[in-house]
Amino acid sequence: MKLMNAYRKINKLELPKITKFNHHYYTAILRVPHWPSKVYDCMVAGGGLNLMASGTSSKTQMDCAILGVSQRCLYHCEHCYEYFNLSGNDRVPVEKWQEVINKLQKRGVSIIVLSGGEPMLRYEELLVLLESSDKNLSDFHIHTSGYGVTAKKARALQVAGLHAAGISLDDFRQAGHDAFRGYPGAWQEALQAIQCFRESGIFPYLNVCLTKNFVKSGGLWELLNLAKDLKVGIMNLLEPRPYGRYMGVDSDELFSDEERTVAMNFFEEANRSNTYKGHPFVSYIHYYERPEYFGCLMGGLSHLYIDSKGNVQPCVYLPVSFGNILKEDFHNIYSKMKKATPGPLYGQCPSICLAKTINTKKNQGLPLPVPYREIEGEWKNIFPH
């Protein structure tokens, strides 16, 4: 019965698109590694295809770990989730990131994303991290604004083992994107990066931070057409959450059910309609993690986040720390987080339902991310008893 229920849920997604790049294939779920590859084989061996079995012994493989390897950034993005962490210096040394990557790979993680801040500001250290990691166990991605990417650097990253690059592009208009990113020239940097990564053999995709006005204006369709012209493989939609520079903003003011419905309709039509068969496919993690599908898979069930100060968080969008890799062994931190997150959460996104509590704790003088012990009661209340 459980198997049939899982099959129905997966089948309802009806996402037939597969894209090919450099003799490899990619699906609409960015957390699945490229095929054929040894990484894909490792993912299957760890139960990674048991999509409905997160939190059980049938799926020991973690899909994705995002590492904020840089505290530095020259942009002033409207949403910036690392806003309270940004600094002129990087606190976590490359040796510690190497150690954590090694431990993640021993646990089994399909995709490791090097993010920030702006990771290209640690370009030389990115090469060290890539060269010292096992590319047969994990695909390595970078999430970048595109700042400082050149053809020479992209080729070096590819040789070192970078497999894919998510480049931020939030508007089909140059003025709109530059304004959102708070940096004149951000648009040109992004477009150049896309070209450099693609020509170097690194799979390029777009990371799109959704905003209320952009979605309601119909801009998603224009951006999809641009994505096709840019020859990217995937357009990855990311909903805003009331943290970072959006801290204290009401969730519905940021992105209400009205905009969410528009985005979901776009996701379905763009992926299913023959009209857009030649366009990049659209990925939308908030669509997959709805209660009627997989549920929220934070806390290592599918994904986790380590911020640029070394705090281990269940999700990029949820500033709750279970410990810091500079002060405590990663395995111990991970075990605490898994105990607090025993299985998928079939309800409202925890980053939304805990937003007021976290904002209150911040206003009381607690640091961000808020230590888990400070909200343990509220945390347990969001899980069914």
C-alpha positions in Angstrom: 0.0 0.0 0.0 2.8 2.5 0.9 4.6 1.6 -2.3 1.5 2.3 -4.4 0.9 5.5 -2.6 4.5 6.6 -3.3 4.2 5.7 -7.0 1.0 7.7 -7.3 2.5 10.8 -5.8 5.6 10.6 -8.0 3.5 9.9 -11.1 1.3 12.9 -10.4 4.4 15.2 -11.0 4.2 14.3 -14.7 7.6 15.7 -15.5 8.7 14.1 -18.8 11.5 16.4 -19.6 15.1 15.2 -19.6 17.9 17.4 -20.9 21.3 16.3 -22.3 24.6 18.1 -21.9 28.0 16.7 -22.8 26.7 13.2 -23.1 25.1 13.2 -19.7 21.4 13.5 -18.8 19.6 15.6 -16.2 16.1 15.5 -14.8 13.8 18.3 -13.5 14.8 17.6 -9.9 18.2 19.3 -9.4 19.1 17.1 -6.5 19.5 14.1 -8.7 23.1 13.7 -10.0 23.9 13.4 -13.7 23.5 10.0 -15.5 25.4 7.9 -16.4 28.0 8.4 -13.7 29.6 6.7 -10.7 27.9 9.4 -8.6 24.5 8.3 -9.9 25.3 4.7 -9.1 26.3 5.7 -5.5 23.0 7.6 -5.2 21.0 4.5 -6.2 23.0 2.2 -3.9 22.2 4.5 -1.0 18.5 4.4 -1.8 18.4 7.8 -3.4 15.6 6.8 -5.8 13.4 5.9 -2.8 12.0 9.4 -2.9 9.2 8.7 -0.4 11.4 6.9 2.1 13.4 9.8 3.6 14.1 9.3 7.2 14.1 5.5 6.9 16.8 2.9 6.4 15.6 2.6 2.8 17.1 6.0 1.9 20.4 6.7 3.6 21.7 8.9 0.8 21.4 12.7 1.3 20.5 14.5 -1.8 22.2 17.9 -1.4 24.4 19.8 1.0 24.9 23.5 0.4 28.0 25.0 1.9 28.5 28.8 2.3 32.2 28.7 1.7 32.6 32.5 1.5 31.5 35.3 3.8 32.4 37.9 1.2 30.2 39.5 -1.5 30.3 42.8 -3.4 26.6 42.7 -4.2 23.7 44.1 -2.1 21.0 41.6 -3.1 17.4 42.5 -2.0 16.9 39.1 -0.3 20.4 38.1 0.8 20.0 35.2 3.3 23.6 35.6 4.4 23.1 39.3 5.2 23.9 39.0 8.9 27.0 36.8 8.2 28.7 38.8 5.5 32.2 40.1 6.3 35.4 41.2 4.7 37.1 38.0 5.9 36.3 34.3 5.7 36.0 32.7 9.1 36.0 29.0 8.1 39.4 28.0 6.7 39.6 25.8 3.6 41.0 22.9 5.7 37.8 22.8 7.8 35.7 22.8 4.6 37.8 19.9 3.3 37.2 18.0 6.5 33.4 18.5 6.4 33.2 17.6 2.7 35.0 14.4 3.5 32.6 13.6 6.3 29.6 14.4 4.1 30.8 12.1 1.4 31.4 9.3 3.9 27.7 9.7 5.0 26.6 9.7 1.4 25.6 13.0 -0.4 24.8 13.2 -4.0 25.4 16.9 -4.7 27.6 19.3 -2.8 27.0 23.0 -3.7 29.7 25.6 -3.0 27.9 28.8 -2.3 28.3 32.0 -0.2 28.4 35.0 0.0 30.1 34.9 -3.4 32.2 31.8 -3.8 34.2 33.2 -6.7 35.9 35.5 -4.2 37.6 32.3 -2.9 38.4 31.1 -6.4 41.9 29.6 -5.6 40.5 27.9 -2.5 37.6 26.5 -4.6 40.2 24.8 -6.8 41.7 23.3 -3.6 38.3 22.0 -2.4 37.4 20.5 -5.7 40.8 18.9 -6.3 40.9 17.3 -2.9 37.3 15.8 -3.0 36.1 12.5 -4.5 34.1 13.3 -7.6 33.0 9.7 -7.9 30.9 10.1 -4.7 29.3 13.6 -5.3 28.6 16.0 -8.1 30.0 19.5 -7.3 28.0 22.6 -8.1 28.6 26.3 -7.5 26.0 28.9 -6.8 27.2 32.3 -8.0 26.1 35.7 -9.1 28.6 35.3 -11.9 30.9 37.8 -10.5 34.5 37.4 -11.7 33.9 34.4 -13.9 36.2 34.2 -16.9 36.7 31.6 -19.5 40.1 30.7 -18.0 38.7 30.4 -14.5 35.7 28.3 -15.7 38.1 25.9 -17.5 40.2 25.5 -14.4 37.1 24.8 -12.3 36.0 22.2 -14.7 39.4 20.5 -14.7 39.4 20.5 -10.9 36.0 18.7 -10.9 33.2 21.3 -10.9 30.2 19.7 -12.7 27.5 22.3 -12.7 26.9 26.0 -12.0 23.8 27.7 -10.8 23.9 31.4 -11.9 21.6 33.9 -10.3 19.3 35.6 -12.9 16.2 37.2 -11.5 14.8 39.3 -14.3 14.8 39.2 -18.1 15.6 42.9 -18.1 19.1 44.2 -17.3 17.8 47.1 -15.2 15.5 44.8 -13.1 18.2 42.3 -12.4 20.9 44.9 -11.5 18.4 46.6 -9.2 17.5 43.4 -7.4 21.1 42.5 -7.0 22.2 46.0 -5.9 25.1 46.0 -8.3 25.5 47.8 -11.6 26.7 45.3 -14.2 25.3 42.2 -12.4 23.4 41.3 -15.5 26.5 41.3 -17.7 28.4 39.4 -15.2 25.7 36.7 -15.1 25.4 36.4 -18.9 29.2 36.2 -19.3 29.4 33.5 -16.5 26.7 31.4 -18.2 28.6 31.5 -21.5 31.9 30.7 -19.9 30.6 27.8 -17.8 28.7 26.3 -20.8 31.7 26.5 -23.2 34.0 25.0 -20.6 31.8 21.9 -20.2 30.1 22.9 -16.9 26.4 22.4 -16.9 24.7 25.8 -16.5 21.4 26.5 -14.9 19.6 29.6 -13.6 18.7 30.3 -10.0 15.7 32.6 -9.9 14.6 34.4 -6.7 10.9 34.9 -7.2 9.3 38.2 -6.2 5.6 39.1 -6.0 5.7 41.8 -8.7 7.8 39.8 -11.2 5.6 36.8 -11.0 2.4 38.7 -11.3 3.7 40.7 -14.3 4.2 37.5 -16.3 7.9 37.9 -16.3 8.5 34.2 -15.8 7.6 33.5 -19.4 9.9 36.2 -20.7 12.7 34.8 -18.5 12.1 31.3 -19.8 12.5 32.5 -23.4 15.7 34.2 -22.4 16.9 31.0 -20.7 16.4 29.2 -24.0 18.4 31.8 -25.9 21.2 31.5 -23.3 21.2 27.7 -23.7 20.9 26.8 -20.1 19.6 23.5 -19.0 17.3 24.3 -16.1 15.4 27.3 -14.7 15.4 26.8 -10.9 12.6 28.8 -9.0 13.3 29.8 -5.4 10.5 31.3 -3.2 11.4 34.2 -0.9 11.4 33.7 2.8 11.3 36.3 5.7 15.0 36.0 6.6 18.2 37.8 5.7 17.4 41.2 4.3 13.7 40.2 4.3 13.8 39.6 8.1 10.6 40.7 9.8 8.6 41.0 6.6 5.3 39.2 6.7 5.4 36.0 4.6 2.3 36.9 2.6 3.6 40.3 1.8 6.7 38.6 0.3 4.9 35.8 -1.6 1.3 35.0 -1.1 -0.8 32.0 -2.2 -1.9 34.0 -5.3 1.7 34.4 -6.6 2.5 30.8 -5.6 -0.4 29.6 -7.7 0.8 31.6 -10.7 4.3 30.1 -10.3 3.0 26.6 -10.0 0.9 26.9 -13.1 3.9 28.2 -14.9 6.0 25.3 -13.7 3.4 22.8 -14.9 2.8 24.3 -18.3 6.4 25.0 -19.0 7.3 21.4 -18.3 4.3 19.6 -19.8 3.2 21.6 -22.8 4.5 20.7 -26.3 4.8 24.5 -26.9 7.8 24.6 -24.6 9.3 21.3 -25.5 12.5 23.0 -26.7 12.8 25.3 -23.7 14.8 24.5 -20.5 12.8 22.6 -18.0 11.7 24.3 -14.8 12.7 23.1 -11.3 10.7 24.2 -8.3 11.6 22.6 -5.0 8.7 24.2 -3.1 6.4 22.4 -5.6 7.9 19.0 -4.8 8.0 19.6 -1.1 4.3 20.3 -0.7 2.4 18.1 1.7 0.7 16.2 -1.1 4.0 15.2 -2.6 7.3 14.7 -0.6 6.7 17.0 2.3 9.5 19.2 3.7 12.8 17.3 3.6 15.0 19.6 5.6 17.6 18.6 8.2 19.5 16.1 6.1 16.5 14.1 5.0 17.2 15.5 1.5 19.2 18.6 2.2 21.0 20.7 4.7 22.9 24.0 4.8 26.2 25.1 6.5 26.4 28.9 6.5 29.5 31.0 5.9 30.3 31.1 9.7 30.1 27.3 10.0 26.6 27.0 11.5 24.8 23.8 10.5 21.2 24.6 9.6 18.4 22.3 8.4 17.8 24.6 5.4 19.1 27.7 3.6 15.7 29.4 4.5 15.7 28.5 8.2 18.3 30.2 10.4 18.3 27.7 13.2 21.7 26.3 14.2 22.3 22.8 15.6 26.0 23.6 16.1 29.1 25.1 14.5 31.7 23.1 12.6 34.5 25.3 14.1 33.5 24.2 17.7 32.1 20.7 17.4 32.5 17.6 15.2 30.2 17.6 12.2 28.9 14.1 12.9 27.7 15.1 16.4 25.9 18.1 15.0 24.3 16.1 12.2 23.1 13.4 14.7 21.4 16.1 16.8 19.7 17.6 13.8 18.5 14.2 12.5 17.0 13.4 15.9 15.1 16.7 15.8 14.0 16.1 12.3 12.9 12.4 12.3 10.9 12.5 9.0 9.3 14.6 6.3 7.0 17.4 7.6 3.6 17.4 5.9 2.4 20.8 6.7 3.3 24.5 6.3 6.9 25.3 5.5 8.7 25.5 8.8 10.6 28.6 7.6 7.2 30.3 7.5 5.6 28.9 10.6 8.7 29.7 12.8 9.4 33.1 11.3 7.7 35.1 14.0 9.4 33.1 16.8 12.9 33.5 15.2 12.3 37.2 14.6 11.3 37.7 18.2 14.4 35.9 19.4 16.6 38.1 17.2 14.9 41.2 18.6 15.6 39.9 22.1 19.3 40.0 21.3 20.0 36.4 20.3 22.4 35.8 17.5 21.4 34.5 14.1 21.1 31.7 13.3 19.2 31.1 16.5 20.5 28.1 18.5 18.1 25.2 18.4 17.9 24.9 22.2 16.3 28.4 22.2 13.3 27.3 20.1 13.2 23.6 20.9 9.6 23.8 22.2 8.3 25.6 19.1 10.2 23.3 16.9 8.7 20.2 18.4 5.2 21.7 18.0 5.4 21.8 14.2 5.9 18.0 14.1 3.0 15.6 14.7 3.1 13.9 18.0 
